[in-house]
Amino acid sequence: MAYSTSVNISIETQAENIIQEISYDGQEIYQPALSMSDNLSKLAQRIDFSKVEEDIKQPEVEVKSEEEPKEQSPNVPLSGWIDSVVSKLKRAATEICVISDVLAVTKEKRYMILDPIPTDSIETKPMAQIYLRKKALASASNIIMSAVERLRSSQNEFMRNRTTPDFHIELLRLRQNWRLKKVSTAIIGDLSFKTAGSKFGQSGMFEVTKAEDDVQSTIGTSSSSPSSSPSQNVSMTKSPSALRVTVPTELHGVSYIMVLCQKDQENIFNTSVNLLGSAPATLNSDMHWQQKLEAAQNLLFCKELFNQLAKEAVQLQATIPHMVVGNQISATVFPGIQLIIGLCHSSTNGNPNTVLPSKTDHDHVLEHSLHQLLREVHHKNTHQPFPHPSSGPLGPSKRRAVAGPNASDRLELLEMSKSQTLLEQIIEQAQHFFMRLRTEYVIDTLAKEVKDPIIISHWNSLNSPTQACVKVTIVSHGFDCICRTSLVVHVMKKSLKCICRDGRVMYLSYEPQELRDLIFCQIYQHQIMGVQSVAKTQGWQFLASSSHLGLGPVEPMGNASSCLLASPIGDRLISVKCEPQGNVCVSIAHSPKKDFFGGQLVKERKWENLGGSFKKVRWDKMEGKNFLNKIELLMASLTNST
């Protein structure tokens, strides 16, 4: 038996909207969906009000004619729905008309006033209000100032009674200068240079605690152990700070790098570097935490520097091998000259009042350069030149990055890849230091030995660590305007570059005797040039000159220089010879020859015009302040005797 069941089926419209346009590329543009107000207006437009009135009149006619059969019209439900819509629209139109009338009446303000009822105005006095406000502000300020004074007095009393500063303020100052992190309940800091790319394995961890807690623990331990001395307990309880900083035992004490230069090779290892200390200072266990951390970090820095230098000394292949013995490194700078770099470390060894001995003779400049070189390495590790990757390992340098576009060859690439170690750089600076000292010594010694002419040296104040420049000027007193000889000496690492007055460039070795010989040659060449300048002012004629005279005995150093002068009328001759050792020989001759006598062999009188033989002048008996002044007086006397 089949049962029939009624099922309600809802038919919905398509979800897609009506296609409004199809573009040339086949894209369909749909019409946007209607809003609720647009849909209502669309439905209202479909209503045919004329048909609605006919449908309304038709049932009335059917009611009056009772004789006709009553048949249900199929439009009755539709007409009922239309009647309700029309009635609601009429009602809404009526309400809108009423609202528009009310708004028109209220806007014109002819029939209704919506303003509040005005009240009687109270007469106000502005000055009285000002006085009242000032009185109220004065009372409020008095209350606040009295509270501030009470707080200030209580704070001053608290600070007066407190022996140590606030823990949190001290911890804030510590965080501003040092790296700290909290591990469980303890505060741990780091003194190492790991953030700067340090490869030193020494740990620089330190612990920060409250000073009051340490004092209580110290009192407890002192009461439990009667063997502890009372002086130590007093020193521990009197803490100048609210913080207690604990550093590892290997970072206790004072450490520094010492650089020595020795000439005697036998005494190199006789110096005990361990016994050398810094300036006289007293190590106290109760020093401030800032001083304690600075000393520990300085010790860590010196250990890292010495470790790096020792590693480089072992790896470098020098002509004379470098030696690392204990806590000192010895390297050969020049033959017979040793450079010693030592790590000096002095600890208290349980004695809080240990006094360190004073340092011996050492070089502060080279020590500062060593510290500066390692700090430069740390700075380069943390400040890489741009462009560099934001993450991952750093690539080549900027010069190597542009080597392809610049078409660099293999030699240039090899030069780019080379880099000097710290030990090589400090050895080069030590070599330049010795060259500069030797140059200064040679110039100053010659300036003292040679009184005529005057030797003046001027060192440039701006120099590099491996190059310096000095200008040597040779002048004669009273004749500096007419004759001046300049010599520029560039002091390198292992050689000297000398630029003479005539533009000649000469390279000298590290031997000081070569520079001494060159300056002597410049001195007697200056004397010859001065003689020629004085001759021009006196009207004498310059006949010949030679800076490398080949006559006479062989000089042990350099060559002699000479010149030949004639008087204005040519009847007097002066011969000047300057030897490298500083000896001066001056001779004069007469023309025509005075001792000429005619005879049977020589009958012509023309031979009497020949110049006579040169006679040596006793130069040490001549009057004059210096060499050129004596030459000037000699020329003047020979001219007047004519």
RONU-939808 format. One line per field, with one value per residue (C-alpha): x, y, z; residue number from 1. Coordinates in nm, 2 decimals, decimal comma. Each point is the difference from the previous one (the first is absolute). Last residue first. Example, Ala and Ser with C-alpha at 12.3 -4.5 7.8 and 13.67 -1.06 7.14 Angstrom:
RONU-939808
px <- (1,37|-0,14)
py <- (-0,11|-0,34)
pz <- (0,71|0,07)
pos <- (2|1)
END
This chain:
RONU-939808
px <- (14,59|0,04|-0,37|-0,13|0,22|-0,12|-0,37|0,03|0,16|-0,26|-0,28|0,17|0,04|-0,37|-0,08|0,20|-0,13|0,04|0,29|0,38|0,24|0,26|-0,17|0,00|0,38|-0,03|0,17|0,20|-0,10|0,28|-0,01|-0,23|0,14|0,02|0,39|0,00|-0,09|0,34|0,18|0,37|-0,03|0,32|0,25|-0,17|-0,31|-0,09|-0,35|-0,04|-0,31|-0,22|-0,28|-0,22|0,02|-0,11|-0,20|-0,07|-0,28|-0,01|-0,30|-0,01|-0,35|0,06|-0,16|0,27|-0,06|0,24|-0,01|0,23|0,02|0,15|0,11|0,09|-0,33|-0,14|-0,31|0,20|0,00|-0,16|0,08|-0,22|0,05|-0,17|0,16|-0,13|-0,18|0,15|0,36|0,11|0,26|0,29|0,00|-0,19|-0,33|-0,23|-0,36|-0,21|0,20|0,00|0,15|0,05|-0,24|0,08|0,01|-0,25|-0,03|-0,37|0,08|0,30|-0,22|-0,24|0,29|0,15|-0,34|-0,03|0,34|-0,10|-0,33|0,18|0,22|-0,31|-0,19|0,29|0,00|-0,37|0,04|0,29|-0,22|-0,29|0,22|0,15|-0,34|-0,04|-0,37|0,05|0,00|-0,20|0,10|-0,22|0,17|-0,21|0,28|-0,07|0,02|-0,29|0,10|-0,20|0,11|-0,04|-0,14|-0,34|0,01|0,15|-0,05|0,30|-0,04|0,33|0,01|0,30|-0,02|0,21|-0,07|-0,25|0,17|0,33|0,03|0,04|0,05|-0,30|-0,06|-0,37|-0,10|-0,37|-0,13|-0,27|-0,15|-0,14|-0,11|-0,25|-0,10|0,12|-0,16|0,24|0,26|0,35|0,21|0,38|0,24|0,38|0,21|0,31|0,24|-0,04|0,02|0,02|-0,33|-0,21|0,17|-0,10|-0,36|-0,03|0,15|-0,21|-0,33|0,07|0,08|-0,32|-0,21|0,15|-0,06|-0,37|-0,04|0,12|-0,23|-0,30|0,09|0,03|-0,35|-0,15|0,15|-0,12|-0,35|-0,02|0,02|-0,26|0,05|-0,31|-0,01|0,37|-0,08|-0,29|0,22|0,26|-0,27|-0,14|-0,28|-0,25|-0,17|-0,34|0,13|0,19|-0,30|-0,08|0,38|0,02|-0,31|0,13|-0,11|-0,31|-0,14|-0,16|-0,38|-0,24|-0,04|0,25|0,26|-0,01|0,14|0,31|0,00|-0,02|0,01|0,30|0,18|-0,04|0,14|0,30|0,05|-0,01|0,28|0,21|-0,06|0,11|0,32|0,05|-0,04|0,28|0,21|-0,04|0,06|0,34|0,17|0,25|-0,08|-0,34|-0,06|-0,06|-0,35|-0,12|-0,20|-0,25|-0,27|0,23|-0,16|0,23|-0,07|0,06|0,26|-0,01|0,25|-0,03|0,32|0,10|0,37|0,15|0,37|0,27|0,34|-0,09|-0,33|-0,35|0,05|-0,30|-0,04|-0,33|-0,05|-0,24|0,18|0,25|-0,13|0,29|-0,02|0,20|0,28|-0,09|-0,37|-0,26|-0,30|-0,22|0,17|0,02|-0,36|-0,13|0,21|-0,14|-0,36|0,05|0,16|-0,29|-0,26|0,18|0,03|-0,38|-0,09|0,22|-0,16|-0,34|0,09|0,14|-0,31|-0,23|0,18|0,01|-0,37|-0,08|0,18|0,30|-0,05|0,27|0,26|0,30|0,24|0,17|0,36|0,00|-0,03|0,19|0,30|0,08|-0,16|0,21|0,32|0,28|0,29|-0,16|0,12|0,33|0,22|-0,15|0,11|-0,19|-0,33|-0,34|-0,28|-0,37|-0,23|-0,36|-0,21|-0,16|-0,12|-0,16|-0,29|-0,13|0,11|-0,19|-0,33|-0,18|-0,25|-0,18|-0,18|-0,24|-0,13|0,33|0,26|0,00|0,11|-0,10|0,28|0,28|-0,13|-0,01|0,35|0,13|-0,18|0,21|-0,17|0,09|-0,34|-0,18|-0,38|-0,01|0,21|-0,22|-0,31|0,14|0,12|-0,34|-0,16|0,25|-0,05|-0,37|0,05|0,23|-0,26|0,12|0,17|0,19|0,28|0,06|0,31|0,08|0,34|-0,03|0,13|-0,14|-0,15|-0,25|-0,10|-0,30|0,23|0,21|-0,03|-0,12|-0,34|-0,25|-0,21|-0,29|-0,12|-0,35|-0,05|0,26|-0,05|0,21|0,25|0,23|0,19|-0,02|-0,36|-0,09|0,24|-0,16|-0,34|0,13|0,13|-0,34|-0,17|0,22|-0,04|0,31|0,19|0,04|-0,37|-0,08|0,07|-0,18|-0,31|0,02|0,03|-0,30|-0,21|0,09|-0,08|-0,33|-0,10|0,10|-0,19|-0,32|0,03|0,05|-0,32|-0,22|0,14|-0,06|-0,37|-0,05|0,16|-0,21|-0,32|0,10|0,09|-0,33|-0,20|0,20|-0,07|-0,37|-0,02|0,16|-0,25|-0,31|-0,31|-0,37|-0,23|-0,22|-0,37|-0,08|-0,09|-0,26|0,17|-0,04|-0,26|-0,23|-0,33|-0,25|0,22|0,34|0,03|0,19|-0,24|-0,30|0,17|0,13|-0,35|-0,14|0,27|-0,07|-0,37|0,06|0,24|-0,26|-0,27|0,23|0,08|-0,37|-0,07|0,28|-0,12|-0,36|0,13|0,21|-0,29|-0,24|0,24|0,02|-0,37|-0,03|0,24|-0,20|-0,32|0,14|-0,13|-0,35|-0,22|-0,34|-0,32|-0,29|-0,20|-0,32|0,16|0,11|0,11|0,30|0,13|0,00|0,21|0,24|0,07|0,08|0,33|0,12|-0,07|0,19|0,31|0,00|0,04|0,27|0,23|0,28|0,33|0,17|-0,04|0,21|0,28|-0,01|0,02|0,30|0,18|-0,06|0,12|0,31|0,02|0,28|0,26|-0,05|0,25|0,30|0,09|0,36|0,02|0,30|-0,23|-0,20|-0,33|-0,25|-0,28|-0,03|-0,29|0,11|0,10|-0,16|-0,29|-0,34|-0,12|-0,27|-0,12|-0,16|-0,24|-0,07|-0,35|-0,01|-0,20|0,00|0,01|-0,14)
py <- (9,55|-0,02|0,11|-0,30|-0,25|0,15|-0,02|-0,35|-0,11|0,17|-0,18|-0,33|0,06|0,08|-0,32|-0,22|0,14|0,30|0,16|0,06|-0,24|-0,17|-0,35|0,04|0,04|0,05|-0,24|0,16|-0,08|0,04|0,30|0,07|0,03|0,36|-0,02|-0,25|0,28|0,17|-0,22|-0,07|-0,32|-0,20|0,29|0,15|0,19|0,00|-0,09|0,03|0,21|-0,23|0,19|-0,10|-0,07|-0,32|-0,09|-0,32|-0,11|-0,35|-0,10|-0,31|-0,13|-0,37|0,01|0,23|0,35|0,16|0,37|0,16|0,38|0,18|0,36|0,21|-0,07|0,35|-0,09|-0,26|-0,36|-0,31|-0,37|-0,26|-0,33|-0,31|-0,30|-0,35|-0,23|-0,16|-0,11|0,26|-0,10|0,24|0,29|0,04|-0,17|0,28|-0,11|0,31|0,19|0,37|0,23|0,37|0,20|0,37|0,24|0,29|-0,01|-0,12|-0,26|-0,13|-0,03|-0,23|-0,21|-0,04|-0,10|-0,27|-0,13|0,00|-0,17|-0,27|-0,04|-0,05|-0,22|-0,24|-0,01|-0,06|-0,30|-0,15|0,02|-0,16|-0,29|-0,03|-0,06|-0,34|-0,07|0,02|0,31|0,08|0,31|0,24|0,28|0,31|0,26|0,08|-0,37|-0,24|-0,28|-0,32|-0,19|-0,38|-0,27|0,12|0,34|0,34|0,25|0,25|0,34|0,19|0,38|0,22|0,38|0,27|0,37|0,07|-0,22|0,19|0,15|-0,34|-0,27|-0,23|-0,37|-0,11|-0,35|-0,09|-0,30|-0,25|-0,29|-0,34|-0,32|0,12|0,29|0,36|0,34|0,21|0,02|0,02|0,32|-0,02|0,29|-0,04|0,31|0,03|0,02|-0,14|-0,37|-0,23|0,09|0,01|-0,32|-0,17|0,12|-0,13|-0,34|-0,04|0,10|-0,24|-0,28|0,06|0,01|-0,33|-0,16|0,10|-0,10|-0,35|0,00|0,09|-0,28|-0,24|0,12|-0,06|-0,34|-0,11|0,12|-0,20|0,16|-0,08|-0,14|-0,08|0,34|-0,04|-0,34|0,15|0,27|-0,25|-0,21|0,28|0,24|0,07|0,29|-0,16|-0,33|0,14|0,18|-0,25|-0,04|0,37|-0,01|-0,29|-0,36|-0,16|0,01|-0,31|-0,01|0,28|0,36|-0,05|0,28|0,31|0,18|-0,01|-0,23|0,17|-0,26|-0,20|0,31|0,15|-0,31|0,00|0,37|-0,08|-0,25|0,26|0,27|-0,21|-0,08|0,36|0,11|-0,24|0,13|0,36|-0,08|-0,15|-0,15|0,08|-0,19|0,00|0,07|-0,27|-0,11|0,05|-0,29|0,11|-0,25|-0,30|-0,32|-0,04|0,37|-0,06|0,15|-0,07|0,13|-0,13|0,06|0,13|0,01|0,16|-0,09|0,21|-0,17|-0,01|0,19|-0,07|-0,36|-0,13|-0,11|-0,10|-0,02|-0,19|-0,34|0,00|0,09|0,05|0,15|-0,16|0,20|0,02|-0,01|-0,28|0,12|-0,27|-0,01|0,38|0,03|-0,23|0,19|0,33|-0,12|-0,14|0,32|0,21|-0,23|0,00|0,38|0,04|-0,24|0,19|0,33|-0,16|-0,10|0,34|0,18|-0,24|0,06|0,38|0,01|-0,24|0,23|-0,14|-0,21|-0,26|0,27|0,01|0,28|0,18|0,08|0,03|-0,33|-0,31|-0,20|-0,32|-0,22|0,16|-0,14|0,16|-0,24|-0,13|0,29|0,07|-0,18|0,17|0,34|0,25|-0,01|0,14|-0,06|-0,01|-0,07|-0,12|0,04|-0,19|0,08|-0,24|-0,25|-0,12|-0,36|-0,01|0,07|0,32|0,07|0,33|0,11|0,28|0,25|0,18|0,13|-0,34|0,01|-0,35|-0,17|0,21|-0,04|-0,38|-0,01|0,20|-0,23|-0,30|-0,32|-0,30|0,02|-0,16|-0,01|0,36|0,11|-0,21|0,16|0,35|-0,06|-0,13|0,31|0,23|-0,18|0,05|0,37|0,04|-0,12|-0,23|0,03|-0,29|0,01|-0,18|0,09|-0,35|-0,04|-0,16|0,29|0,01|0,35|0,11|0,32|-0,16|-0,26|0,28|-0,15|0,18|-0,18|0,04|-0,24|0,10|-0,30|-0,12|-0,22|0,15|0,38|0,17|0,29|0,17|0,29|0,39|0,09|-0,32|0,09|0,34|-0,16|-0,25|0,29|0,17|-0,33|-0,07|0,35|0,16|-0,14|0,15|0,09|0,23|0,31|-0,13|-0,07|0,34|0,17|-0,20|0,09|0,37|-0,01|-0,17|0,24|0,30|-0,14|-0,04|0,36|0,11|-0,18|0,14|0,35|-0,03|-0,10|0,30|0,24|-0,14|0,06|0,35|0,08|-0,13|0,20|0,32|-0,05|-0,06|0,32|0,19|-0,13|0,11|-0,18|0,12|-0,30|-0,01|-0,09|-0,32|-0,04|-0,27|-0,25|0,04|-0,22|0,28|-0,09|0,20|0,24|-0,17|-0,07|-0,32|-0,14|0,04|-0,14|-0,30|-0,07|0,02|-0,23|-0,26|0,01|-0,05|-0,29|-0,16|0,02|-0,15|-0,29|-0,06|0,01|-0,25|-0,23|0,01|-0,07|-0,30|-0,14|0,03|-0,16|-0,31|-0,02|0,04|-0,29|-0,23|0,09|-0,04|-0,36|0,11|-0,23|-0,06|0,12|-0,08|0,30|0,06|0,18|0,29|0,25|-0,21|-0,05|0,37|0,06|-0,28|0,18|0,35|-0,10|-0,19|0,31|0,22|-0,24|0,00|0,38|-0,02|-0,22|-0,10|-0,10|0,33|-0,10|-0,31|0,20|0,25|-0,28|-0,16|0,33|0,05|-0,35|0,04|-0,13|-0,23|0,14|-0,08|-0,26|0,07|-0,30|-0,03|-0,14|0,21|0,24|0,08|-0,15|0,24|0,00|-0,36|-0,04|-0,10|-0,35|-0,16|-0,13|0,04|-0,23|-0,26|-0,13|-0,35|-0,08|-0,38|-0,14|-0,37|-0,27|-0,34|-0,31|-0,32)
pz <- (-0,71|0,37|0,04|-0,20|0,19|0,34|-0,11|-0,12|0,32|0,21|-0,19|0,03|0,38|0,03|-0,20|0,23|0,33|0,23|-0,17|0,04|-0,16|0,22|-0,04|-0,37|-0,05|-0,37|-0,24|-0,28|-0,35|-0,27|-0,22|-0,29|-0,35|-0,14|0,02|-0,28|-0,25|0,04|-0,25|0,06|0,20|-0,06|0,01|0,31|0,11|0,37|0,13|0,38|-0,01|-0,21|-0,17|0,18|0,37|0,19|0,31|0,19|0,24|0,16|0,21|0,22|0,09|-0,04|-0,34|-0,14|-0,12|-0,25|-0,09|-0,26|-0,02|-0,30|-0,03|-0,31|-0,18|0,00|0,21|0,20|-0,10|0,17|-0,01|0,17|0,20|0,13|0,17|-0,04|0,24|0,31|0,04|-0,26|-0,25|-0,02|-0,24|-0,32|-0,11|0,13|0,02|0,05|-0,27|-0,07|-0,26|-0,08|0,21|-0,04|0,29|0,02|0,38|0,00|-0,26|0,20|0,31|-0,19|-0,13|0,35|0,14|-0,27|0,11|0,36|-0,06|-0,19|0,31|0,22|-0,24|-0,01|0,38|0,00|-0,23|0,21|0,32|-0,18|-0,11|0,35|0,15|-0,16|-0,07|-0,37|-0,22|-0,31|-0,20|-0,20|-0,19|-0,04|0,01|0,37|0,11|0,06|0,24|0,05|0,30|0,05|0,23|0,11|-0,18|0,10|-0,28|0,00|-0,16|-0,06|-0,04|-0,08|0,05|-0,15|-0,07|0,28|0,26|-0,03|0,35|0,17|-0,26|-0,08|-0,02|0,02|0,08|-0,05|0,18|-0,10|0,17|-0,11|0,18|0,26|-0,23|0,05|0,07|0,21|-0,28|0,13|-0,06|0,01|-0,01|-0,07|0,04|-0,22|0,18|0,35|-0,11|0,30|0,17|-0,31|-0,11|0,32|-0,03|-0,36|0,08|0,32|-0,17|-0,29|0,25|0,20|-0,32|-0,12|0,33|0,01|-0,36|0,09|0,30|-0,21|-0,25|0,29|0,13|-0,34|-0,04|0,34|-0,06|-0,32|-0,35|-0,27|-0,34|-0,20|-0,18|-0,10|-0,15|-0,19|-0,13|-0,12|-0,17|-0,21|0,08|-0,27|0,19|-0,06|0,13|0,30|0,13|0,28|0,07|0,08|0,22|0,20|-0,05|0,15|0,35|0,13|0,03|0,06|-0,11|-0,28|-0,05|-0,22|0,20|0,21|0,30|0,34|0,27|-0,12|-0,11|0,35|0,16|-0,23|0,07|0,38|-0,06|-0,18|0,26|0,29|-0,19|-0,09|0,36|0,10|-0,29|0,12|0,36|-0,06|0,30|0,27|0,32|0,16|0,37|0,26|0,09|0,36|0,15|0,26|-0,05|0,04|-0,12|-0,30|-0,10|-0,36|-0,24|-0,37|-0,26|-0,35|-0,19|-0,34|-0,06|-0,32|-0,05|-0,16|-0,10|-0,37|-0,04|0,13|0,13|0,19|0,36|0,15|0,38|0,23|0,00|-0,29|-0,34|-0,26|-0,34|-0,27|-0,17|-0,37|0,10|-0,05|0,19|0,17|0,34|0,03|-0,12|0,28|0,26|-0,13|0,02|0,36|0,10|-0,12|0,16|0,33|-0,01|-0,08|0,29|0,24|-0,12|0,05|0,36|0,08|-0,14|0,19|0,33|-0,05|-0,07|0,29|0,25|0,18|0,31|-0,09|0,00|-0,24|0,09|-0,29|-0,09|-0,38|-0,19|0,08|-0,10|0,19|-0,27|-0,27|0,14|-0,20|-0,05|-0,32|-0,21|0,17|-0,24|-0,31|0,12|-0,21|0,19|-0,08|0,25|-0,04|0,30|-0,02|0,31|0,29|0,34|0,25|-0,02|-0,34|0,06|0,33|-0,18|0,07|0,28|0,01|0,32|-0,05|0,25|0,00|0,25|0,19|0,36|0,10|-0,20|0,14|0,35|-0,04|-0,13|0,29|0,24|-0,11|-0,09|0,23|0,18|-0,29|0,06|0,11|-0,31|-0,23|0,13|-0,02|-0,35|-0,10|0,14|-0,17|-0,33|0,02|0,08|-0,30|-0,24|-0,28|-0,34|-0,15|-0,25|-0,33|-0,21|-0,14|-0,17|-0,34|-0,21|-0,35|0,04|-0,26|0,17|0,17|0,15|0,17|0,35|0,31|0,04|0,28|0,21|0,22|0,22|0,07|-0,32|-0,23|-0,05|-0,26|0,02|-0,25|0,15|-0,01|0,03|0,19|0,28|0,04|0,02|0,26|0,21|-0,02|0,09|0,30|0,15|0,14|0,30|0,35|0,05|0,29|-0,19|-0,30|0,21|0,17|-0,34|-0,13|0,30|-0,03|-0,37|0,05|0,27|-0,21|-0,30|0,21|0,13|-0,36|-0,11|0,28|-0,06|-0,37|0,06|0,24|-0,25|-0,29|0,20|0,10|-0,36|-0,12|0,25|-0,09|-0,37|0,07|0,20|-0,28|-0,25|0,20|-0,12|-0,01|-0,03|-0,31|0,06|-0,18|-0,37|-0,08|-0,23|-0,38|-0,18|-0,10|-0,18|-0,22|-0,20|0,05|-0,38|0,06|0,26|-0,23|-0,31|0,20|0,13|-0,35|-0,14|0,28|-0,07|-0,38|0,08|0,22|-0,27|-0,26|0,23|0,06|-0,37|-0,07|0,27|-0,14|-0,35|0,11|0,20|-0,29|-0,24|0,23|0,01|-0,38|-0,06|0,23|-0,18|-0,36|-0,05|0,04|0,22|-0,16|0,17|-0,23|-0,10|0,18|0,29|-0,21|0,26|0,11|-0,35|-0,07|0,31|-0,11|-0,33|0,13|0,16|-0,31|-0,21|0,24|-0,01|-0,38|0,00|0,27|-0,21|0,24|-0,18|0,10|0,37|-0,07|-0,14|0,28|0,25|-0,18|0,00|0,37|0,07|-0,21|-0,36|-0,11|-0,24|-0,37|-0,12|-0,23|-0,20|-0,13|-0,36|-0,11|-0,19|0,31|0,09|0,16|0,26|0,08|0,25|0,34|0,10|0,30|-0,21|0,16|0,27|-0,02|0,33|0,00|0,28|0,01|0,02|0,09|-0,19|0,16|-0,22|0,11)
pos <- (642|641|640|639|638|637|636|635|634|633|632|631|630|629|628|627|626|625|624|623|622|621|620|619|618|617|616|615|614|613|612|611|610|609|608|607|606|605|604|603|602|601|600|599|598|597|596|595|594|593|592|591|590|589|588|587|586|585|584|583|582|581|580|579|578|577|576|575|574|573|572|571|570|569|568|567|566|565|564|563|562|561|560|559|558|557|556|555|554|553|552|551|550|549|548|547|546|545|544|543|542|541|540|539|538|537|536|535|534|533|532|531|530|529|528|527|526|525|524|523|522|521|520|519|518|517|516|515|514|513|512|511|510|509|508|507|506|505|504|503|502|501|500|499|498|497|496|495|494|493|492|491|490|489|488|487|486|485|484|483|482|481|480|479|478|477|476|475|474|473|472|471|470|469|468|467|466|465|464|463|462|461|460|459|458|457|456|455|454|453|452|451|450|449|448|447|446|445|444|443|442|441|440|439|438|437|436|435|434|433|432|431|430|429|428|427|426|425|424|423|422|421|420|419|418|417|416|415|414|413|412|411|410|409|408|407|406|405|404|403|402|401|400|399|398|397|396|395|394|393|392|391|390|389|388|387|386|385|384|383|382|381|380|379|378|377|376|375|374|373|372|371|370|369|368|367|366|365|364|363|362|361|360|359|358|357|356|355|354|353|352|351|350|349|348|347|346|345|344|343|342|341|340|339|338|337|336|335|334|333|332|331|330|329|328|327|326|325|324|323|322|321|320|319|318|317|316|315|314|313|312|311|310|309|308|307|306|305|304|303|302|301|300|299|298|297|296|295|294|293|292|291|290|289|288|287|286|285|284|283|282|281|280|279|278|277|276|275|274|273|272|271|270|269|268|267|266|265|264|263|262|261|260|259|258|257|256|255|254|253|252|251|250|249|248|247|246|245|244|243|242|241|240|239|238|237|236|235|234|233|232|231|230|229|228|227|226|225|224|223|222|221|220|219|218|217|216|215|214|213|212|211|210|209|208|207|206|205|204|203|202|201|200|199|198|197|196|195|194|193|192|191|190|189|188|187|186|185|184|183|182|181|180|179|178|177|176|175|174|173|172|171|170|169|168|167|166|165|164|163|162|161|160|159|158|157|156|155|154|153|152|151|150|149|148|147|146|145|144|143|142|141|140|139|138|137|136|135|134|133|132|131|130|129|128|127|126|125|124|123|122|121|120|119|118|117|116|115|114|113|112|111|110|109|108|107|106|105|104|103|102|101|100|99|98|97|96|95|94|93|92|91|90|89|88|87|86|85|84|83|82|81|80|79|78|77|76|75|74|73|72|71|70|69|68|67|66|65|64|63|62|61|60|59|58|57|56|55|54|53|52|51|50|49|48|47|46|45|44|43|42|41|40|39|38|37|36|35|34|33|32|31|30|29|28|27|26|25|24|23|22|21|20|19|18|17|16|15|14|13|12|11|10|9|8|7|6|5|4|3|2|1)
END
